[in-house]
Amino acid sequence: MPSDKVDKKRKRSSDRHERPTKKPALQLQALPPLAASLVEEKSELAPVIATTPGVQNFKSLRWTPYLKARDNVPKSVARNPGIVSSEILLQSSEHEKMDFAGREETGEDADSHLKHYIAVVDPERKTWQMVEARRVILRGAVRSRKPADDESDEELNTMRAQRTALTNTFGTKQSRKAVQSMQENAQLSNAPAGTVTEAGAALISSLPADVASGAAKAIDVQAEVQAAKPLPTPDLSATHPSDVYSLETLVPGGQSTLRQLNGVDEWKQQVDAGLEVTTGSRFVANRVVAVVQADNSTQLQVLRLIQMLLEFARSLKGMSRDKGSGPGSKRLPARDDLRRILSSTSGTVTKSNDDTDDENLLPTSVVDNVRRRFAPNGGYLSKHDLTLLHTTICALSLHIPPQPAKDGGSNTLGGNSPNELATDPSDLRDDLRLDSNTVQQYFRELGCRIDRPRESEFSKWNIKGGRAEAQARRVARLRIPVEFPKVSRGGRK
């Protein structure tokens, strides 16, 4: 049976709410005909059109502009050479939590090739002026906040302290007992290697005979291993760090060698005349002017000795292993050549056969003292002898203070604390052509502590980049009592 209802077509939802096709007419101002003109401004101070994608623009912020020369500037610049030849950077740090920076587009996208203009309409004068503007994109970043910790907190925040805290929190009972035992041993190990404190002696005397003999044997082994290392002999009974490695011990031939060194008076004359002192060592070149101005003759002689030993290390040549010298050995040059090399104060050696030049050379006794100290085998240095040469140079560098000009005279502090000697190993690393880990290990074997410069020492160590630069710098400090690296007993199997 047919239905009486009439099928009607259902309208779409889009047909129900149609947008009006007719746009509302804008009420334009009745302006008279304007004369358009382009302002040819050639200065760098042009208007800025700033966009802030994803960041809310705070109108109350004040922006600091920075200008720099733009790279790859074409020879034929456009109408505004100031915009074409320079690039602007806007920066603001007035927000509580964010830092803002605005940069111009780099030219990698299509929008960067467009020119932007700002128009200024003056109805009274009937003018329409347009000036080219810069387009800057403003972006923000959350400012990282680091608490200003004290120096003592920074020293405690080491890997060992963090590992101990994790062990005490999440470790097993056995691991916590091991950490507690290590802390108790650390409290008893503040004395120099090879010596026993009163608490340690009382502890050894209270132990059974076999255990006490084992502990004493371990101490003797530590002292024997330390004495067998290629290091200068330290004075563990010294009361000041400068006496641990005295100049009488470090200098081959003692004070007589220092007095016979050539070139010291030449350095004084060059500095007094305002001339640059040319040497083959970065360590010497960065300190010779300050040492001369401090009028400390002993430190200047030590600096000349360091420069001579560095030239001695550079003069060594590799040699084959078939002569019984062992791996890593270095061959000495001929005696006359070695004398000319060590006598050079500028790092360049000129060969001459004239006998009149002998008065400008080092005495043969000084050269022989250096050979006997570091080349006891004769014509070559073994790997053990070469390490002794390097560690002796490191120990001598501790006698050159970081700021000798502030003290002068016979005062040897030079910016050091009264209870320490400190130096920056980076220059010696470059002079000896070694890596940072090797040079820092040399100073650790000498009993020094390697750490970062403190914030109060930034001016002393010429740190201008703040904490970021201090994080990458290291300072070697020698203090009393001297702590040497412990002998490794190996891990459990």
C-alpha positions as CSV (number, residue, x, y, z in Angstrom):
1,M,0.0,0.0,0.0
2,P,1.6,3.3,-0.9
3,S,2.4,5.7,1.8
4,D,0.8,9.1,2.1
5,K,3.9,10.8,3.3
6,V,5.9,12.8,0.9
7,D,9.6,12.1,0.8
8,K,11.4,15.4,1.5
9,K,15.1,15.8,0.9
10,R,17.0,16.4,4.2
11,K,19.1,19.5,4.2
12,R,22.7,19.2,5.1
13,S,23.9,20.8,8.3
14,S,26.1,23.1,6.2
15,D,23.1,24.4,4.3
16,R,21.3,25.4,7.5
17,H,23.9,27.9,8.7
18,E,25.3,29.5,5.7
19,R,27.7,32.3,6.2
20,P,26.7,35.5,4.5
21,T,28.6,36.1,1.3
22,K,28.3,39.8,1.5
23,K,31.0,41.4,3.6
24,P,30.1,44.3,5.7
25,A,31.2,47.6,4.3
26,L,34.1,49.3,6.1
27,Q,33.6,52.9,7.2
28,L,36.6,54.4,5.5
29,Q,37.8,57.8,6.5
30,A,37.4,60.4,4.0
31,L,41.1,61.2,3.4
32,P,42.2,63.5,0.7
33,P,44.6,62.2,-2.0
34,L,48.0,61.6,-0.4
35,A,51.4,62.0,-1.9
36,A,53.4,58.8,-1.3
37,S,57.2,59.0,-0.8
38,L,59.9,56.6,0.3
39,V,62.3,57.7,3.1
40,E,65.8,56.6,2.2
41,E,67.3,56.1,5.6
42,K,70.9,54.9,5.5
43,S,71.5,54.5,9.3
44,E,71.5,51.3,11.3
45,L,68.7,52.6,13.6
46,A,65.7,51.4,11.6
47,P,62.2,50.5,13.0
48,V,61.7,46.9,14.1
49,I,58.8,44.7,13.3
50,A,58.8,41.9,16.0
51,T,56.8,38.7,15.9
52,T,56.5,36.4,18.9
53,P,55.5,32.8,17.7
54,G,54.4,30.8,20.7
55,V,55.5,33.4,23.3
56,Q,53.4,36.2,24.8
57,N,55.0,39.6,24.2
58,F,55.3,41.6,27.4
59,K,55.0,45.2,26.5
60,S,56.6,46.3,29.8
61,L,59.9,44.7,29.1
62,R,62.9,46.9,28.0
63,W,65.0,45.6,25.2
64,T,68.8,46.0,24.8
65,P,69.9,46.2,21.1
66,Y,73.2,44.8,19.9
67,L,74.5,45.4,16.4
68,K,77.1,43.4,14.5
69,A,78.4,43.4,10.9
70,R,76.5,41.0,8.6
71,D,78.3,38.3,6.8
72,N,78.5,38.1,3.0
73,V,77.4,41.7,2.3
74,P,76.9,42.3,-1.4
75,K,79.0,45.1,-3.0
76,S,75.9,46.8,-4.4
77,V,73.7,47.4,-1.4
78,A,70.0,48.3,-1.5
79,R,68.3,51.5,-0.6
80,N,69.1,51.1,3.1
81,P,72.8,50.0,3.5
82,G,72.5,50.2,7.3
83,I,70.0,47.3,7.3
84,V,71.9,45.3,4.7
85,S,75.3,45.6,6.2
86,S,74.4,45.1,9.9
87,E,72.4,42.7,11.9
88,I,70.5,43.5,15.1
89,L,69.9,41.4,18.3
90,L,67.4,42.3,20.9
91,Q,67.8,40.9,24.4
92,S,65.9,41.3,27.7
93,S,66.3,39.6,31.1
94,E,63.8,41.7,33.1
95,H,61.2,38.9,33.3
96,E,61.1,37.0,36.5
97,K,61.5,33.5,35.0
98,M,62.4,33.9,31.3
99,D,65.1,35.4,29.1
100,F,64.0,36.8,25.7
101,A,66.1,37.2,22.6
102,G,65.1,38.5,19.2
103,R,67.1,37.7,16.0
104,E,66.6,38.5,12.4
105,E,65.9,35.7,10.0
106,T,68.9,33.9,8.7
107,G,67.9,33.7,5.1
108,E,67.0,30.0,5.0
109,D,63.3,30.5,4.5
110,A,61.4,32.4,1.8
111,D,60.1,35.1,4.2
112,S,63.6,36.3,4.9
113,H,64.0,37.6,1.3
114,L,61.0,39.9,1.7
115,K,61.4,43.5,2.6
116,H,59.2,45.1,5.2
117,Y,58.1,48.7,5.4
118,I,56.3,50.9,7.9
119,A,54.0,53.6,6.5
120,V,53.3,56.9,8.4
121,V,50.3,58.9,7.3
122,D,50.1,62.6,7.9
123,P,46.6,63.9,7.1
124,E,47.5,67.6,7.7
125,R,50.5,67.6,5.3
126,K,48.7,65.1,3.0
127,T,51.8,62.8,2.9
128,W,52.3,59.1,2.9
129,Q,55.8,58.2,3.9
130,M,57.2,54.6,4.0
131,V,60.5,53.5,5.6
132,E,62.2,50.1,5.4
133,A,62.1,48.2,8.7
134,R,63.8,45.1,10.2
135,R,61.9,41.9,10.9
136,V,62.8,40.3,14.2
137,I,61.5,37.0,15.7
138,L,61.3,37.1,19.5
139,R,61.8,33.8,21.4
140,G,61.9,33.1,25.1
141,A,63.7,30.5,27.2
142,V,63.2,29.6,30.9
143,R,66.0,30.9,32.9
144,S,68.0,28.1,34.7
145,R,68.3,28.8,38.4
146,K,71.2,27.4,40.3
147,P,71.5,27.9,44.0
148,A,74.5,29.8,45.1
149,D,76.2,27.2,47.2
150,D,79.2,27.8,49.4
151,E,82.6,26.5,48.6
152,S,82.3,23.9,51.2
153,D,79.1,22.5,49.6
154,E,80.8,22.4,46.2
155,E,83.7,20.4,47.7
156,L,81.3,17.9,49.3
157,N,79.3,17.5,46.1
158,T,81.7,14.9,44.6
159,M,81.1,11.6,43.0
160,R,82.2,9.8,46.1
161,A,79.8,11.7,48.3
162,Q,76.9,11.1,45.9
163,R,77.7,7.4,45.7
164,T,77.9,7.2,49.5
165,A,74.5,8.9,49.8
166,L,72.9,6.4,47.3
167,T,74.5,3.5,49.1
168,N,73.2,4.6,52.5
169,T,69.7,5.1,51.1
170,F,69.2,2.2,48.7
171,G,72.1,-0.2,49.5
172,T,72.1,-3.5,51.2
173,K,73.3,-4.0,54.8
174,Q,76.7,-5.3,53.6
175,S,77.3,-2.3,51.3
176,R,76.4,0.2,54.0
177,K,78.9,-1.5,56.4
178,A,81.5,-1.2,53.7
179,V,80.9,2.5,53.2
180,Q,81.0,3.1,57.0
181,S,84.4,1.2,57.1
182,M,85.7,3.4,54.3
183,Q,84.7,6.6,56.1
184,E,86.4,5.4,59.3
185,N,89.6,4.6,57.4
186,A,89.5,8.0,55.7
187,Q,89.5,9.7,59.1
188,L,92.7,7.9,60.0
189,S,94.5,8.5,56.7
190,N,95.1,12.2,56.9
191,A,98.8,11.7,57.6
192,P,101.4,11.6,54.8
193,A,102.1,8.2,53.2
194,G,104.6,6.1,55.2
195,T,103.7,7.6,58.6
196,V,101.4,6.4,61.3
197,T,99.2,8.7,63.3
198,E,98.7,8.3,67.1
199,A,95.2,6.8,66.5
200,G,96.6,4.4,64.0
201,A,99.4,3.3,66.3
202,A,97.0,2.7,69.1
203,L,94.8,0.7,66.8
204,I,97.7,-1.4,65.6
205,S,98.9,-2.0,69.1
206,S,95.5,-3.3,70.2
207,L,95.3,-5.8,67.3
208,P,96.6,-9.3,67.5
209,A,100.2,-9.9,66.5
210,D,99.4,-11.4,63.1
211,V,96.9,-8.7,62.2
212,A,99.2,-5.9,63.5
213,S,102.1,-7.2,61.5
214,G,99.9,-7.3,58.4
215,A,98.9,-3.6,58.9
216,A,102.4,-2.5,59.4
217,K,103.5,-4.5,56.3
218,A,100.9,-2.7,54.3
219,I,102.2,0.7,55.4
220,D,105.8,-0.4,54.6
221,V,104.6,-1.5,51.1
222,Q,103.0,1.9,50.6
223,A,106.2,3.7,51.5
224,E,108.3,1.4,49.3
225,V,106.0,1.8,46.3
226,Q,106.1,5.6,46.8
227,A,109.9,5.6,47.0
228,A,110.2,3.5,43.8
229,K,108.1,5.9,41.7
230,P,109.9,8.3,39.4
231,L,109.3,11.4,41.6
232,P,111.4,13.9,43.4
233,T,112.1,13.0,47.0
234,P,109.6,14.8,49.3
235,D,110.3,16.0,52.8
236,L,107.4,14.6,54.8
237,S,108.5,16.4,58.0
238,A,108.2,19.8,56.4
239,T,105.9,22.3,58.0
240,H,105.3,24.4,54.9
241,P,104.4,23.3,51.4
242,S,107.4,25.1,49.9
243,D,109.7,22.8,51.9
244,V,108.2,19.6,50.7
245,Y,110.0,19.8,47.4
246,S,112.8,22.3,48.2
247,L,115.0,23.9,45.5
248,E,118.1,22.1,46.8
249,T,116.3,18.8,46.1
250,L,114.8,19.7,42.7
251,V,117.7,21.7,41.1
252,P,120.5,19.5,39.7
253,G,123.6,20.9,41.5
254,G,121.6,23.1,43.9
255,Q,121.9,26.8,44.3
256,S,125.2,26.9,42.3
257,T,123.4,25.8,39.2
258,L,120.8,28.6,39.6
259,R,123.5,31.2,39.9
260,Q,125.2,30.0,36.7
261,L,122.2,30.1,34.5
262,N,122.4,32.5,31.5
263,G,119.7,34.7,30.1
264,V,118.4,36.0,33.4
265,D,119.9,39.5,33.0
266,E,118.8,39.5,29.4
267,W,115.1,39.0,30.5
268,K,115.4,41.8,33.0
269,Q,116.7,44.2,30.4
270,Q,114.0,43.3,27.9
271,V,111.2,43.7,30.4
272,D,112.6,47.0,31.7
273,A,112.8,48.3,28.1
274,G,109.2,47.4,27.5
275,L,110.1,44.7,24.9
276,E,108.4,41.4,24.5
277,V,110.3,38.3,25.9
278,T,110.3,35.6,23.3
279,T,110.6,32.0,24.7
280,G,109.6,28.5,23.5
281,S,107.5,27.9,26.6
282,R,103.9,29.1,27.3
283,F,104.5,28.7,31.0
284,V,107.5,30.9,31.0
285,A,106.1,33.5,28.6
286,N,103.0,34.0,30.7
287,R,104.9,34.6,33.9
288,V,108.3,36.1,33.1
289,V,107.1,39.7,33.0
290,A,105.3,39.5,36.4
291,V,108.3,37.7,38.0
292,V,110.8,40.4,36.7
293,Q,108.5,43.2,38.0
294,A,108.3,41.5,41.4
295,D,112.2,41.8,41.6
296,N,112.5,38.3,43.0
297,S,115.8,36.9,41.6
298,T,115.2,33.3,42.9
299,Q,111.9,32.9,41.2
300,L,113.4,34.3,38.0
301,Q,116.2,31.8,38.2
302,V,113.7,29.0,38.8
303,L,111.7,30.2,35.7
304,R,114.9,30.0,33.6
305,L,115.6,26.5,34.9
306,I,112.1,25.4,33.9
307,Q,112.6,26.8,30.5
308,M,115.9,25.0,30.2
309,L,114.5,21.6,31.3
310,L,111.6,22.0,28.8
311,E,114.1,22.6,26.0
312,F,116.0,19.5,27.3
313,A,112.8,17.4,27.0
314,R,112.1,18.7,23.5
315,S,115.6,17.8,22.3
316,L,115.2,14.1,23.0
317,K,114.7,11.9,20.0
318,G,113.1,8.5,19.6
319,M,115.3,5.4,19.3
320,S,115.0,1.8,18.3
321,R,114.5,-1.0,20.9
322,D,117.3,-3.2,19.7
323,K,119.9,-1.3,21.9
324,G,118.7,-2.6,25.2
325,S,117.2,0.8,26.2
326,G,113.6,-0.5,26.6
327,P,110.3,0.8,25.3
328,G,109.6,4.5,25.5
329,S,113.3,5.5,25.7
330,K,114.6,8.8,24.2
331,R,118.1,9.5,22.8
332,L,120.1,12.5,23.9
333,P,121.7,14.8,21.3
334,A,125.5,15.3,21.1
335,R,127.1,17.1,24.0
336,D,127.9,20.2,22.1
337,D,124.5,20.4,20.5
338,L,122.8,19.8,23.9
339,R,124.8,22.7,25.3
340,R,123.7,25.1,22.6
341,I,120.1,23.9,23.0
342,L,120.0,24.4,26.8
343,S,121.8,27.8,26.4
344,S,119.0,29.2,24.2
345,T,116.5,31.5,26.0
346,S,114.3,32.1,23.0
347,G,113.5,28.6,21.9
348,T,115.5,28.9,18.7
349,V,119.0,27.4,18.3
350,T,121.6,28.8,15.9
351,K,124.6,26.6,15.0
352,S,127.9,28.4,15.2
353,N,131.5,27.2,15.2
354,D,132.9,30.5,16.5
355,D,134.7,30.2,19.8
356,T,133.7,33.7,20.8
357,D,130.2,32.5,21.4
358,D,131.3,30.2,24.3
359,E,130.8,33.1,26.8
360,N,127.1,33.2,25.9
361,L,126.7,29.4,26.5
362,L,125.9,27.6,29.8
363,P,128.9,26.3,31.7
364,T,129.7,22.7,31.0
365,S,129.2,21.9,34.7
366,V,125.5,22.9,34.5
367,V,124.9,20.7,31.4
368,D,126.7,17.8,33.1
369,N,124.6,18.1,36.3
370,V,121.4,17.9,34.1
371,R,122.7,14.9,32.3
372,R,123.7,13.0,35.5
373,R,120.3,13.7,37.1
374,F,118.0,12.7,34.3
375,A,120.2,10.5,32.1
376,P,122.1,8.2,34.5
377,N,122.5,5.6,31.8
378,G,124.6,7.8,29.5
379,G,123.3,8.6,26.1
380,Y,119.6,8.0,26.5
381,L,116.7,8.5,29.0
382,S,114.5,5.5,29.8
383,K,110.8,5.9,30.3
384,H,111.4,6.0,34.1
385,D,113.9,8.8,33.6
386,L,111.6,10.8,31.3
387,T,108.8,10.6,33.9
388,L,111.2,11.9,36.5
389,L,112.1,14.8,34.3
390,H,108.4,15.7,33.8
391,T,107.5,15.4,37.5
392,T,110.5,17.5,38.4
393,I,109.3,20.3,36.1
394,C,105.8,20.1,37.6
395,A,107.3,20.3,41.1
396,L,109.4,23.4,40.1
397,S,106.3,25.1,38.7
398,L,104.8,25.1,42.3
399,H,107.5,27.6,43.3
400,I,106.2,30.2,40.8
401,P,103.2,31.9,42.5
402,P,100.2,32.9,40.3
403,Q,100.6,36.7,41.1
404,P,104.3,37.4,42.0
405,A,103.9,41.1,41.1
406,K,101.6,41.7,44.1
407,D,104.1,40.7,46.6
408,G,107.6,41.2,45.2
409,G,110.9,41.2,47.1
410,S,111.5,38.1,49.1
411,N,107.8,37.3,49.8
412,T,106.9,34.1,48.0
413,L,103.2,33.9,48.6
414,G,102.3,35.8,45.4
415,G,98.5,35.2,45.7
416,N,98.8,31.8,47.4
417,S,97.3,31.0,50.7
418,P,99.7,30.8,53.6
419,N,99.3,27.0,53.8
420,E,99.4,26.0,50.1
421,L,101.3,26.3,46.8
422,A,99.1,26.4,43.7
423,T,99.6,26.4,39.9
424,D,97.7,26.1,36.7
425,P,98.9,22.9,34.8
426,S,97.4,23.9,31.4
427,D,100.5,25.7,30.2
428,L,102.8,22.8,31.2
429,R,100.4,20.4,29.4
430,D,101.1,22.3,26.2
431,D,104.8,22.7,26.8
432,L,105.3,19.0,27.5
433,R,102.9,18.0,24.7
434,L,100.9,15.7,27.0
435,D,97.2,15.3,27.6
436,S,95.4,16.9,30.6
437,N,94.9,13.5,32.4
438,T,98.6,12.7,32.3
439,V,99.7,16.1,33.6
440,Q,97.1,16.1,36.4
441,Q,98.1,12.6,37.4
442,Y,101.7,13.9,37.7
443,F,100.6,16.5,40.2
444,R,98.5,13.9,42.1
445,E,101.5,11.7,42.4
446,L,103.4,14.7,43.8
447,G,100.7,14.9,46.6
448,C,98.7,17.8,45.0
449,R,95.0,18.1,45.0
450,I,93.3,18.9,41.7
451,D,90.1,20.9,41.9
452,R,88.3,23.8,40.2
453,P,89.2,27.5,41.0
454,R,87.0,29.1,43.7
455,E,84.9,32.0,42.9
456,S,87.1,34.2,45.1
457,E,90.1,33.2,42.9
458,F,88.7,34.2,39.5
459,S,90.8,37.3,39.3
460,K,93.9,35.5,40.5
461,W,93.7,32.9,37.7
462,N,92.5,35.4,35.1
463,I,89.1,33.8,34.7
464,K,86.8,36.2,32.8
465,G,84.0,33.8,31.7
466,G,82.6,33.3,35.2
467,R,81.5,29.9,36.5
468,A,81.2,28.4,33.0
469,E,85.0,28.9,32.4
470,A,85.9,27.8,35.9
471,Q,84.1,24.5,35.3
472,A,86.7,23.7,32.6
473,R,89.8,24.9,34.5
474,R,91.8,22.9,37.0
475,V,94.2,24.0,39.7
476,A,96.9,21.9,41.4
477,R,97.3,22.7,45.2
478,L,100.0,21.3,47.5
479,R,99.1,21.4,51.2
480,I,100.3,20.0,54.5
481,P,99.9,17.2,55.2
482,V,100.7,15.8,51.8
483,E,98.4,13.0,50.6
484,F,99.7,10.6,48.0
485,P,97.5,8.2,45.9
486,K,96.9,4.9,47.7
487,V,98.3,1.6,46.5
488,S,95.6,-0.4,44.8
489,R,95.1,-3.9,46.2
490,G,92.9,-5.1,43.4
491,G,89.2,-6.1,43.6
492,R,87.5,-9.2,44.7
493,K,87.5,-12.2,42.4
